[in-house]
Amino acid sequence: MGEFEGHRVRFFGLVPAGVRCLACQPRGARLALARTDGAVEVYNLTANYYQEKVIPGHEARSVESLCWAAGERLFGAGLSGDITEYDLSRLSAARGVDGGGGPIWSMAANGSGTRLAIGCEDGSVKIFQVVPGGIQFERNLDRRKGRVLCLSWHPSDTHISAGSIDTFRLIDVASGQTVQRIMVNHHAEKVKRECVVWAIALLSGGTVVTADSFGRVQFWDWEQGTLAESHAVSTSAALSLAVSEKEDSIVVGTSTGATYQLQLLPVKLGGQEKRWVRTKPFQHHSHDVRAVAHSPTALISGGLDAQLVIRPLMEKMQKKGYDAALRKFTFPHRRLVSCARKARLLLFQFSQHLELWRLGSTEETGKDGEVLPLCRMPEHLVQLKSKGPEHIYCSCVSPCGTWLGYSTASRFHLYRVRCDGDGVSLRKV
């Protein structure tokens, strides 16, 4: 083998964006993921969780909730107050509709995928119909004080559960009125403080599952308005939950970075009576787990540490193999570093700017594996900021180092790079 030098690059200060929300395609094979910078990613569950698509972020578009509707259509909503449909073929935000209630904190699609419910800052819950070419406002449901932080449809599409601060309520979709309003019990706390219902799920049997800021997962009988079970899964907040399709397993994400699984198991072997039991704790994240999803064969979690973790359920696996392996997606799947070999330059891509560096050099020689001292340190030549709110999607520097280009969702920019004794200059072409 020939001799070569390896450069240890430690000056790329990339901070990956955390995972804000997840959405599994109902009876489908895709997983949608939204990050804190507004970017949306789509993974294929049947192709080893391959990242199929990436829609770049936007400074004016935050995504608080994602959901699939009408089969292959993906919708997102956020604090901008708009409901956005994504064009998965053009990898862009196709169209947006104003929700009419201020910032949108939550969104959910009904079981048939024909209607969307959004929870707004002003305490209202609004229904939109999914029609060809977009969505259409249908009606307002009963409005109460306090922002609606989480939503869930009943599988029969007759009721919606809405979680807020210190309370959650059940709304009859046909009449639009609140049929049950339940105060979350926090009187056992020594310090009186707000109890935030961060996540909610409405099961087919008439049970409401809530995850709150006291670290509890609680099961409520919504007809009687009583608490059936309560599980203290964490000493801090329980931020997210997801229910399996058969409603016999729940995954919960917490602010300590831990995820927990609860399963519906018989009290006695072979008996008919069943209870929810916390069975498996996992510690795969270092920060808040803001999003979880439950596929038929795996527990999926995303945290503010930017990691996407897929943990297969071993009892669902027929045989050991690659499908049964734990997966952690830590680094971006796109190329963010471009190299100009002849000019010894490196181009680093960030969300809204580019950095051009010149590699350091050495005049020393040494043995295999030896670290050589530098006679010239790496040099930061130029920082190029992107204009406008769109994030940079891709970038490249030519092998000779004289051309630099980058692209957003709508525009392509090309620059001529000139290096002389006085420094580096850029001229837009």
N, C-alpha and C positions, 0 to 999 in steps of 0.2 A: 504493500500500500504506500501511496505517496504521503509526503508530509503536508500538514495543513495546520492553520491556526484557528482556534475556536474563540469567539468573542463572547464574553459573559456580559450580557446587556442587563443592567439594573436601573436604567434611568427612564423606563417606560412607566409613567405613573398612572396607569389605568385603574379607575375605580368602577367595577361592574355595577350595573343597576340591579337593585333587588327585585324579587318576584312579588308582585302585588296581588294577583288573582289568577285562578286556574278555572278551566271549564272543560270537562270531558264531553265529547259528542255523544248524545243519547243513542244507544244501539249503533254506534259508529266506531270508527277506528282512529279518531284524531283527538289530540289534546291541545287546547289553546292556552297560551300563557301571556300575561301582560306584565310589563316591568314598570318600575317607578318613573322611568324617563318617557313613558308613553309608547314604547315599542311593543309590538305584538308578535309572538312566535307561534308556529303551528308544528306539532310533532305527530308522527305517524306511529300509533301504538303497535301495529302489526309488523312494522319493518324495523324492529329493534329500537324503537323510539327515535327514529331518524328525524332530524329537524328539516321539515319540508320547506317552510316559508318563513320569512322575516319581513315584517312591515315596520319601517323605521319610525322612530318617535317624532314628536312635535312638541315644541315648547308650550303651545296653547292647548294641548290635548292631554289631559290626564285620564287614566283608565282605572276606575275603582271597581268595575264589575264587567265580566264577560259572560256571554251565554250563546249557545247554539239554538237556532230556530229554523223551522221549515227544512230540516235535513242538513243541508250543506251551508246555510247562511250563518255568518258570525256577526254578532252585535257587541258593541262596547258602550259604556256610559261612564261619565266621570264628573269631576267638580266644575267643569266648564258648563254643565247644564244641558249638554247635547247628547242625543243617542246617535251613535255612529255605526253604520254598516260598513264592513271591510270587504273590499274586492280582492278575493284570494287569487285571482288570475293576474291582475295588474299590480298586486302588492301595494295597495294604497287604500286610504279612507274614501269610499265611494260617495257616500252622501251622509248628511247629518240633519237631525230634526231636533228642534228645541223642546226640551221636556216641559217647560212652562212652570216649573216649581223651584227654580234655583238649582244649586249644585245637587247632583244625583249621587247618592251614597250606595245604592243597591239596585240590582236589576235581576229579574228571573223570568224564564219562559215557562209556559204551561206544558203539560205532558205531551200534547199534540203538536206543540211548536207553532201554534197559530196566533198566540197573543203574548205580549211582553208586559210585565208589571215593573214599574220603577218606584223607588222610594226616594223622596226629595227632602231638601233642607227645610221646607216650610211645613213638614209633617203630613204631606199629602201622598197618597198612593194613586198612580195613574195607570190606566190600561191603554195599550196601543195594539192595533191589529197589524199582523204581518201580511202585507199584500205584495203582489208582484211589483218589483221595482222600488220597494221601500216599505215604510210603516205609516200607519194612519191612526191619529188619535181617536179613541173610542169613548172613554168616559173617565170621570173622577170618582174615586171611592171616598168613603168617609174620612174627613181630615181631622187630625188631632194635633195637639201641641207637641213639639219635639221632633227632631229629624229622624227619619226612618233609616236605620243603619243596616238592616238585613231583611230579606224577604224569602218566602217559600210558598209554592203552590201545593195544594192537595193533589194527589194523583188523579182524582176525579175532576179537577179543574173547577170545583164548586166554591172553594174557600182559599183565602190567602192569609198567611201568618206574617205579621210585621213586628220586628223588634226595634225597641227604642231605648231610652234611658229610664231605668227603674221599672219598665213595664214592657209587655208585648200584648198584641191584640189579634183576634181572629175576625176577618172581614168576610161577609157573604158577598160573592161576586155578583150574583143576580140582583140583589137589592142595593148593593153598595154600602150597606150599613155594618157597623161593628156589632158582632153578636157575643163577643166575650172579650173582656179586658182584664188581664191578670197582672197584679203587682208582683215583681220578683222579690221573694222573701230575703231580706238582708238585715232583719232585726237582730240576728245573733251577733252581728259585728259590734265590737266595742266602740269603734269610731264610726260615726254616721257619715257615710260618703255615698256618692252615686254608684249605682250598679249598672254598668253598660252591657246591654245584650248585644254582643258582637256577631253572633251567628245563630241561625234558627233553621229548623227543619220540621216540616209537617208530614207525619207518616200516615199511611192509608188507614191504619186502625184507629185514628183519632187521637194519637199521641203527638205532643209538641216537644221537640228537643231544643234546648237553648244552651249556648255557651256564653259565659259572662266574664266580666272583669274581675270577679272574685276567684277565678280559676275553677268554676264548677260547671259540670254538665248535668242538666236537670231535665227530668221527664215529667210532663204535665198531662193530665187528663183535661182536654179543653172543653168537654161538655160540662163537667162538674166544676172546672176551674180550680182543681186541687193538684198538689204536688205528689206524684207517685214515687219517684226515685230521685236521689241526688248523689252525685259522685264528685268529690273534690280531687280533681286530677292534677292540680298544680297549685303552688303557693302564690303564683302571679296570675295574670289574665289568661283565659282561654279565648283565643282570637278567631278561630275558624273551625268548622266541622263539615264533614261530608258523609253521606249515608250510601251504603251499597244499594244496588238495584233491587235485591231481595229483602232489603230492610232488616238484615240480621247482623250487620257490622257497621261501626261508625269509627271514623278517624278524626282526631282532634289535634289542632295545632295550638301551641302556647307561646307566650312571650319569653320563655326561658330557652327556646330553641328545641324543646322536646315535643315529640308527637306521641299520641297514645291511641290505642285501639280498644274499643268496647265491643263486646259480642253478646248477642242474645242467646243464652244457653239455658238448658233445662235445669231446674233446681235439683231434681232427682234423676238418676239415670233411667231413661225410658219414660219419664213422666211428661205430662202435658204442660205443667206450669213452667214458665220461663222468666228469667230475670236478666237484666243487663249487668255484665261483669267486665271490669277493666282487666284485659288479658296481657297486652304487650305494650311496653314503653320503648321508645327509640329516641336516641340523642344523636341526630345527624347534622343539626344546624347550630350555629353559634349566636344567632340573633332571632328576632321575632319570626315565627312561622305564620305569615299573614294569609297563606292560601293552602288548602288541601283538596285533594280529589280522591275518589274511590272508584277504581276501574274493576272489572270482574275478577282480575287476577293480581292486583297490586294496590298498595297504598302510595299515593303520590303527594309530595309536599314541596312547597317553595318558600324560601325565607328571604329576609332582607340581607342575608349574607350572599345573595345572588345565586345560591345553589338550588338546583332542581334534583330532588332525590326520588327514585322509584324503588320501592321495596316490595318484591314479589311475595305473595301469600303462598307459603310452601304447601299448605293443605290443598291449594288449587292446582298445583303443578303435578302433572302425570309422571314426569321423569326429571332428573337433574340435567342441567345443561345451561346454555347461555341465557335462556329465558328466565332461569331461576336465580340469576346473579343480581346483586345489589348494584344499582347504577347511580352515579353522582355526576351531574353536569355542572362543572365549576367554571370553565372558561368559555368565552364566546365561540360559537361555531363558525363565525365569519373571519376572514383574514383582515386583521387590523394593522399589520406591519408590512411595509413594502421596502424592498432593498434595491439600491443601485450599486451593483457590484463594482463597475469600473470606477465610479466616483467615490466609493466607500461611504455611501450615504444611507440613512435609514429614515423612512417616513412613518410616523405614528399617527393613527387615526383615533380621534376622540369624537364625542357626539356632536360638538359644534366648533371644533378647531382641529388643525393639523400641526404637527411638530416635525421639523426637519433637523436631523442630527448628523454630524460627521463622526465616524468611528475613530477611536484612539488608535495609536500605533506604537510599536516597540522595535527596538534595534537589537534586542537580546535574542539569544538562542538557548534552548534548554532541552532537558530530557522529556520523554513522553509523560504527559499529565502534569508537568510543572507549570506553575503560574508565573508568567513573565511580567516584569515591571514595565509600565508605560512611559515612553519618552514624550508622548503628546496625549493629553487627556481628551475624552469625548467632548465635542463642542456642539452646543445648541445654536444652530444657524438662524432659524426663522420660525415664527409661529404665525400661522395663517388662520384667521377667524372666518367662519362661514356667516354670510349675511342672511337674515331672515329667520323665521322660527323653525324651519325644517331641519332635521338632524341629517348628518352626513351618512349616506348609505354605503358607499365604497370609495376607495382612493387608490392611487398608484403613482409611483415615480419611475421615470424611464431608466433603463440600464446605464445610460451615460450621465444621468443626473441633471439634465438640462430642461426636462419637461416634467410638470407636476399637474395632476388632474384629480378632481373629485366630483362626485355626483350626489344630489339629493333626490327626493322622490319626483321632482318636477324639472330640475335643471342640471346641466353639466358645465363645469368650470375648468378651464385650461390655463396654465400659467407657464411662462418661460422663466427659468431660473438662471441667474448669472452670478458666478462666484469670482470675485477679484480680490485684490489686496485690501480694499476698504471694507469688505464684507460681502453680504449676499443681497441681491435685489430680485424682486419678483415683478414681472410685467404680465398683465392679464391679456390673453389672446382672444 
